[in-house]
Amino acid sequence: MNNFPSVRGNLTPQRPLADLTWMRVGGPAEVLFQPADVQDLADFLAALDPAVPVFPMGVGSNLIVRDGGISGVVIRLGRGFNEITIDADQVIAGAAALDGHVARKAADAGFDLTFLRTIPGTIGGAVCMNAGCYGTYMADVLQSVTVVLRDGTLTEMAAGALHLAYRQSVLPEGAVIVAAKFTPPKEDPAILHARMADQLAKRDETQPTKDRTAGSTFRNPAGFSSTGQADDVHDLKAWKVIDAAGMRGARMGGAVMNTKHSNFLTNVGDATAADLEDLGELVRKKVYDSQGIELEWEIKRVGHRKGAKTA
């Protein structure tokens, strides 16, 4: 580790990443960095060779790490980045805070972030993906984010600067979100908690929450405006076009399109990352061939396929 800056957190070379993702697949990080706090992260990035790529990683809830692993430095935020602060008119959450935990804490204080309760993952990932459900998106409640830029500079960016759209955002290359500030509407805490209980019950009824998935595999092919808002009532959903292509229950190696909800790519126990990605690509082809619809991945796929040459 002589080529890397000294840190107060942990630097681990060739750290396997499979156990850090919900799909439980993938190769190692060339180096995994778990910073102690924001200053540790900023100092590390400032001193790191600018040519070394960095990849911020949450809890791996919406991620496939390819079997060949990830080059450069994977940054995984932990306890120093999960604080939740609530005052009279805003909620501030660290990037490593779990979405569901933020929703519950906000509800306790009478702030409506209930849409986050059923979204797996962390606040950092939710911002990057402009996560949303039940008609509400991060774009509706996000005021600003605090980021550490690739050169180690700590700065605050207004929500508008992220150009949040359906399942996407725009961040400076190599930037790491460390906190987010929200100004959600207020509501009676009892009403908010009851709403979340109902949402959880509906999710468990319709989605394979006990299986090894990474959430929705593909974006819904229509029904959203460029801002991420539902612009009309549409019946065109990813699971419907997958079913129409005859791909519910389709299998490749240890990967299956879940029979309970066909837009959930599932590791049934022995899948490789290649199994999962290749099955997803086959589904995309079958949907396009049968219906002329090009599904877009919602799951993020990173790293190198096993045996592929790296730069």
N, C-alpha and C positions, 0 to 999 in steps of 0.2 A: 504493500500500500504506500510505498515511498513516493509514488507519482501523484498522490492526492493530498489536498490540504489537510492539516490536522483538524479534528472536530471534537466537540464535547459529547456528541451523540455517538451513533454506531455506524461504522463502515464495514460492510461484509462483502468480500469478493465471491463471485460465483454462487450467489445465494439463490437456491431454488425458489421459484415463485408459485408453483402449483398450489401449495398449501395456503397461499395468501389470496387466492381467487375463489369465487363461489363455484366455478366449474371444475376446480381441482385439476387443471391441466397446464402444461407449458414448461418451458425450459428456464434456465437461471438468468438472473440479472448479472451483467458483467460486474457491477458493483451496486449493492443496495445501501442507500444512505437513509438513516433514521435520525433526523436532527433533534437536538434536545429542546430547541425553542426557535423563535423567529430569528434571533440574532445569530445563532449557530448556523441556520440555513443561509442567511444573508452573507455571513463571512465565508462560508464554504463556496457559494456560487461566485462571489467576487474573486476568490483565489483560484477557482477551477479554470483550467485551460478552456478558452472559449470554443475550441474545436470539439470538445467532448459533449456529446448529446445528453440531454437530461429528459427524463420522463416522469412526471408526477403521477403517483398511483394512490388510489384510495383503498377501499377494502375489497376491490376486485369484483364488485357485484354486477358490473356491466362490461366485463372484459374477458377476452380470450387472449392469453399469452401464447404465442406460437411455440412449437416444440424446440426450436433452436435458440430460444431465449432472446434477451434484449441487450443490445450493445450500449455502452456508456453507463450512465448513472440513473438508476431508478430511485426516486425520492418518495418515501412513504412517511407521511406525517402521523404522529401518535399523540401521546398524552399531553404534550406541550401545546397542542393545537386544537383541543376539543372543548375549550371553555365556552359557556353560554352566559351572556350578560343581558339582563332585561331592565330597561328603565321605563319612564312614563310613556314614551312614544315610539320605542324601537326595540328590536331584538338584534343582538350581535352574537354570531356563532362562529367558532373556530372551524376551519375547513375540515378537520378530522371528526367533528361532531356528527353523530349519526342522525340522519334525517328524522327518523321516528322519535328520537330523544328530544330533538329540537321542537318538534310538533307538540309533544307532551308538555315540555317546560313552558312553551309559549302559551299553550291553552291554560295552564295553571294561572298564568298572569292575565288571561283574558285577551290574548292575541290569536288571531285566526291564521295559523299555518297548518291547518288540518290536512291539506292536500299532501303534505310531506309524510304523513303517518304511514302510508302504505308503500312509499317509494324506498326501495332498498338502497343502501349506500350512504355516502357522507355529503356534507354540505358543499365541499369543493367540487365533487363530481356533479352534484345537482345543478350548481351554477353553470359549469361547463356545458352540460347537456340541456340547459333551460328546462329542467325536469318539470313535469306537471301531470295532473290528472283532475278529474271532476271539474273541468273547465277553468282551472287555475294553474298558472305557470310561474316559475321563478321571476320572469319578467314583470309580473303584476305586483310583486311585493319587494323586489330587490332594490335597494337604494344605492349601494356601492360595494366594492370588494377591495380588500387590501391584498396586494400581491408583492412578491419578491421577484424582481426582474432577473433575467439571466446574468446580468452583471452585478447582482447583489443589491441593487437599489430597492428600497422599500417605498412603495407608493400606493395611494388610494385612487381607484378608478371608479367613476360614476357608472351606474348600470347602463346608461345609454352608450357608453364607449365600448361596451362588449358586443353590441349589435346582436342582441339575443333574438333568435328565430326558432323555428320548430326544431327542437332537439339539437341545437347548436349555438355556439358563441364564437367570438373572435377575441383571442388573447395574444399578446406579444409572444413571439417564439421563445420557448424556454421559461416563460413566466410561471410561477407557482402561486396559486391562491392560498392565502393563509387565514383569511377571515372574511365574513360577509355580513353586511348590515341590512336589516329589513325594516320596513314600515308597514306592517300588515294591519288590516282592519281589526276592530275590537268586537268582542262578543262575550256573552256570559260563559264562564268556564264550564259550567255544567252542560250547556248546550254543545260546546266544542268537544268535550270528552265523549258525550253521547254520539255525536256525529262520527268521531274516529272509531268508536266501537262498532258502529254500523258499517263503516267502510272496511274495517278489518274482516268482519263476518262475510261481507260480499266478496272480498278478495279471496278468502280461503275457500269459498264455495265455487268460485269460477277459475282459479289459477292453481297450478301445481306447486304450492308454497313449500311442500315437504320434499320436493325433488331437487336435484342438483342442476340448477339452471342459472342463467345470467339475466333474468327478466325478459322483456319482450325482445325478440331477435331482430325483427324488422320494423321500420317505421310504417305507420298507416299510410297507404299510398295517396290519400286525398282527405280533404276535410279541414285543413288548417291554413290560415293566412301566413304571410311571411313573418309576422310578429309572433307566431306561435299560438295564436288564439284560434279557437274554433270559429270559422266564418259562416258556417251553415250546418245543417243537419245532413250528415252523409252516412250511408250504410257501408261504404267501401272500407273495410278493415283488413289488416294483413291476414288475420286468421281465416277470413272468409275466402280470400283469393288462394290461400294455401290449401284450404279444403277443396275448393273448386278444381285445383290442379291435382287432386288425389294424393296429397303429400302428408296428410295427417297420419302419424304413426310410421312414417318412412324412417328407415334405419340405414346407417353406414357405420360399420364397426360398432363401437360403443356409444354412438350418437343417435338420438331419436328425436323426431318432431313429436312433442308430447301429445298423447291421446286426449288428455283433459283440456288442453288449450294448445292448438297447433302452432301458435306463434312463439312457443317456448321450446327452444333447442335444449336438449337435455342430455347430460352425461349419465348413462345408466349404470356406471361403475368402472368401466375400463376404457373409456374413450380417450383418444389422443386429441390434441388441439387440431391436428389435420383432419381427423374424423369429423369434428364439429364444424370446422370451416368448410370442408368439402361438401358436407351434407347441406349446409346453408346455401352454398353456391348452386348445388343441384336444385334446391327448392326455387331459387331465383330463376334458374333456366326454365324449369317446368312451368312456373307462373307466367313467365314471358312468352313461352312457346304456346301456351294454351289460351292466354288472355291479353297478351300484348302489354302487360303491366310490368314495369321494372321495379322490383322491390329494392329498397335501400336498407343497408344494415343499420340497426340501432346499436347493437353490441359493438364495442370498439375492439378491433383486432390489431395487435401490436407484436413487434419482434420479427424473428426470422423463422422460416420453415426449416425443419431439421435437415441438415446437409447443405443448405443454401449458403453460398459464399457471402461474406459480409465485407463492407467497404473498410 
